[in-house]
Amino acid sequence: MNNSSSQAAKKLGATIKDCRKKLGLTQTQLADLAGVSLNYVSQLENGKPKTQLDKLLAVIDVLGLELALTPGSSGFRTSENTVEE
C-alpha cells in the first residue's frame, strides 16, 4: 500500500471517529447499529488500510454520511504503474 492510500485510510478513520463522537455513540453502539463487529469499528477508526466495502458503507450509512470520490491531484495509474495526467 502506498503512502497516499495509508493517509487516506487514516483520514477516513478520523472522520468516522469524529462523526461517531458528535452523535454521542460509543464504538459498541455504532458496531451494533451497523451490524459489524466492535473490532471492525476500532480498526476502521485507527486507519487500518484494508477494509470491506460493504461494512464500511454500513458504518457510513448509520452515521448519516455519504462516500464521495473525487479526482486526485496526481492523475490515474496505468497497468505499468505510471501516472497519467
PyMOL commands that set and color helices and strands:
alter all, ss='L'
color gray80, all
select helices_A, chain A and resi 3-22+27-34+38-45+53-62
alter helices_A, ss='H'
color red, helices_A
select strands_A, chain A and resi 76-77+83-84
alter strands_A, ss='S'
color yellow, strands_A
deselect
rebuild
show_as cartoon
